[in-house]
Amino acid sequence: MKGGVYENKSGRGAKWFVKYGKIFKRFDNYEAAETFLTVLRGRDLEKDLDERDYQADKPLGFSHQADKWLKIRKGQVRCFRNLKLHMRYAEDFFEQTNVKHITYGDIEDFVCSLPETHSNKTKANVLTTLHAFFVWLSKREGIKIPEFPVVKYELGYRQVIDLETQTRIIDEVKRISCKLNPKIWFGIRLLATYIELRPGDLIKLKEKHIVLGQGILTVPHPKDNRYKVVPLMEEDVVLIEAFPKGFPELHFFRHNENVRGTKPGQPFGKDYFYRWWREACKNLGIEGVPLYPGTRHSTTTALANLLTPEEIRIMSNHTTNRAFERYFQRGTSQIRELRKKAFGGSPKVHSEKTVSK
């Protein structure tokens, strides 16, 4: 018969121990050891024994598995910092609790333990992260996903502006920044025109990612070897061609010699576009409109009056290298036509001389 109770003859520690497969546990008296062995054999007979539940290193401990998951997810997601913060809250609460034993009630208690300063939206985000963790556990360790409580919240409305106001702001950005670096204005113009682009996408863009022969940007995706393909309108291809060409590895949105405190060739910082957008808004007396809502969200809202929801979805398409070939066959020309339809043909094309200052 598998396993048994053995006497510890070394004279150190507990007098008896149970050895059952990978399970090893010490006891001070024989009766307790025998009872434990009987329980193990019974669960094994019913096919309900998981040796990991009894191992001293707690392989199914919450913190142990959470650290493993975070290590795998690092580099795979855009907002890893938020993911890590959410899981640290959970690790502080569950510690090394066996993940198989975590119930709906435990998760509900965890939500209640979150700081009172957190909004319901933040608490819901933490739960979303925790649920993703349990989905991974289910696939990797065969863990049953517990039922999750629902945290209700209402999203606040982002401040958006009409396209006329948006144009005024972008023109003001051009007026105050173009002599220093015309790419400041051009980058913000791209954000307002190409709703699939984010400020972070522009910061990562390098000269090698611009394929003017095909009129596209291939924006690096947070995941390795993946790209977001953005078909450009002809007017923007002309504008890009007017800028001095750099080496392939140089960032396209980079500082020149005109800005103090920066080095020529140094890429723009993550808040650089927002700094100039904010300055332009201040000059025009416009308040409460950050860069992203003022560009992408405002344009998308305005497009609702011009395009169908499906057409807007196509325009905001994010693709990857795995869909690259299919995307070129079906989507690029369609997206260009939709941009022409949305923006009424051609936005103002500034002269080559103006752009290349």
N, C-alpha and C positions, 0 to 999 in steps of 0.2 A: 504494500500500500504506500502511496506517495507521501513523503514528508514524515516527520516524527518529532517527538520531544526528546531532547538530549540534555544530559547533565553537564554542567560546566565544571570540569575537573581542574581548571587552572587555579581556582581559589580566588580569582579576581572578578568583581562585578556580580551580576545576578547569577543565581545557582542553576537556573534552567533556561534553555532557549529552544525556540521552534524554528526548524529549517523546512521550508516548503517551496520548492522551485527557487525563484529569486527572492522569496520573502525570508527575512531573518529577524526574529524578535526575541528579546530577553524577558524573563519573568523571575520573580522572587520565590514563587512556589509552584509545585508541579501541577496542582489542580487548575490554576489559571492558565498555565501553558497548555494543558490537555484540552480545556474548553476552547481556547483560541484555535487549536489545531482542528477540533471538531467543526468549528464554524467555517474554517477554510475549506475543509473537505466537502462540507455540505454545499457551499457556494460553488465550488468547482464542479460538483456533481450536477448542479442545476444550470451550469454554463453561465454563471453570474459572477465569476471570480476575475478580477483584474489585478494582477500582481503589482501594478504601478501604484495602487491605492495604499500599499503597505511598505513601499520602499522608503528607506530612511532619507534619501536625497530628494524625496517628494517631486518626482518628475512631472506630476500633474498639478503642482502648486501654481497658483495664479501668477505670482511674481515671476516665477521661473519661465512660464509660458509667455507671459507678457513681454519680457525682455527678449525672448527668442523672436517673437512676432515683430517687435520694433526694429530689431536688427535686420530682418528680412525686408520690412517695408521702407527702411531708410533708402533714399535715392529713387524710390518708385512713385512717390507722391509729391505734389507741389507744396503742400502745407504740412511737412513732417513735424515742424515745431508744435503745431496744434495737436497733432496726433500723439506726440510724446507727452504733452501736458495732460491730455485727457487720460492717458493710461497711467500716469503717475498718480492722479487722483484715485483711480481704481486700485492701484497697487497699495497705496496707503490704507485703503479701506479693507480690501480682501486679503492682503498679505499673501501667505502661502496656503490659503484655503484651496482644497481640491476643486478644480474647475468643474468636475462632474457633479459636485454637491451644491453648486450655486443655483438658487431658485429665484422665482419671480419676487418673492418677498425680500430676498437679500439685495436684489438689484433696486427694488423700491427704496429700501433703507439706504442704499448707496446714494441714490438721487437726493434723498433728504439730507445726507451728510455734506453735500456740496456747499460751498460758501453762499451765504445769504445774498451776497452782492451779485451773484451770477443771475442773469436773466433766464427766463424759461427757454429762450432760444439757445443760449449757451448750454444749458442743461440738456436740451434735446440734441445738441451737437455732440456732447460727451456720450450720450446714449448711442448715437449713431456709430461713433468710433468703437464703443464696447460691443455693439452688435456685429460689426465687421470682424472684430477679434474672435467672437464666438463662431462666426461662419467659417473662419480659417481653422479654428479648433475642430469643428465638425469634419472638415475635409481631411485634416492632417492626423487627428487623434481619434476620430470617431466619436466625438463628444456630442451629446444631444443639446441642441440650442434651447435654452430656457425661454419661457415667455417673457416679453419685455413690457414694462409699463409705458404708457404714452404721456409725454409732457406736452401740453397744449400751449401754443404761443401764437401771436399775431405778428407778422412781419411789418416793420415800419416802411413807409413809402420813401423811395429815394427822390431827391429833388432833381427834376429834369427841366430842360429849357426848350424853347422852340428853335428851329433851325436858323432863324434870322438872328436870334441872340447868340447862338453857337457860332455863327459866322463872324459876328462882331467881335467875339472874344478871340477867335483864331486870328482875325486880322490884327487885333491889338497885340497878340503875341508876336506876330510877324513884325509889327512896327517897332516894338521895344527890344527884340532879340536878334533880328536878321543880320544886323551889322556885326554882332558878336559871333553868331553861328546860325546860318539859315536852317540847319538840321533840327533846331529846337522847334521852330514853327512847322517844319515839314513833318516831324514825328507826330505832333499833336494833330495835324491835318489828317494823317493816316489813321489815327485812332478814331477820328470822327467819321471817316469814310468806310473803313474796313472793320465791320463790327465783330469779326472773328479775332481781331487783334487785341491784346492787352498791353499795358505799359511794360510789363515784365518781358513780353515777347520782343519788343523793340530793343530793350537793353541787351538781350542776348544775341541779337541779329549781327552777323558778321558779313563782310564783303562776299565771302564764298557762298553765302546763303541766298544771294540775289542773282537770279538767272534771267538776265534781261533778254536773252535770245528767245526765251519762252514767255517772258513777261510775268514771272512769278517770284514770290518770296517763299523760301523753305525755312520756316521758323522752327528752331530746335524745340522739341517737346521735352518736358521734365524727365520722361523715361528715355533710357539710352537708345540711340539709333532710331528714334522716331521723330517725325516732322509734321508740322502743320503747314499745308500748302495754301498759299494765298495768291490767287490770280489778280494781277494789277490791271487797272485801266490804262489805256495808252498814254493819257496825260501824265500819269505818275511815272511811267517808264521814261518819258521824256525828261521829267524833273530829276529822276535819279541819274540819268545819263549825264546831266549837267554838272553833277558834283564830281570833284576830283576823285579818281579811282585810287583805292588803297590796296595793300597786300591782302590776300585771301583771309588770313587769320585776324586782321584788324576788325574791330567792332565798327559797324557802319555809323552808329550814333556815338561819336567820340568827340572829345574836346579838341579845339585847335589852339593856336598860340594867342588868341585874343582874350581869353578868360583868365584872370589872375587866380592863383591858388590851385590851378590844375595843370597837368602836363599834356602837351600835344599827343594825341593818340589814346589818351586815357578814356575809357568808356564812361558814358553818362551814369550817374548814380540812380538808384531806384526811385528817388523822389524828384529828380531833376526836371522832368516835364511838368510835374505838378507845381513846382516852385514858380515856373513861368506862367502857367495857367492861372495860378492864384494871384500873381502880380497883375496880370491883364484884367482879371475880374475886379481887383481892387481899383484899378484905374477907371473902370467903367461903372463903378458903384454897384456891382452885382455881388450878392452875398449868398452863402450857403450852397454853392454848387461846386463840389469837388470835381477833379479831372475825369474820373471814370464815369460817374453819372452824367457829367456834362458832355461827354463825347459819345461813348458807346450806347449808354442807356437812352440818352436823348435822341440819338439817331434812330435807334430801334423803335422807340415810341412813335417818332414821326413816320417811319416806314409803314406803320400799321395802317396809315391812311392811303398808302400808295400800292402796297403789295399784299398778297395773301399770306396767311401764317406759314404755309408750306414754302413759299418763295423766300420769306425771311429766314426760315430754318435753313434753307439751302445756302443763303448768303452767309450765314454764321457758321457754316460747316467747319468742323475740325477733323482733319484726316490724318492718317499715319502712313508710314512707308509701306505697310502691308496692303493698303488700299490705294497706293500711289498710282499704279497703272490704270486701274478701273476709274479712279478719280479723273485722270486726264481724259479718258475716253468720254466720260459722261458729264463731268461737272464744270470744268474750267470755262468753257465757252458760255455755258448757261449762266454761271455766276457773273461773268463780264456783262452779258446782256441784261441781267437783272440790275446791276449797278447803273448801267446807262438808263434803264427804265426808272430807277429810283431817283437818280440825281439829275434827270432831265437832259442827258447828253453828256456835256463836258463841263466839269468845274473849271474855274478860271485857271489858265495855264500861265504861270509867271515866266518872265523871260529868262533865258539861260544866263544872261548877265546878272540878273537879280539873285538867282539861286547860287551861283558859284562865287559870290563875294567872299 
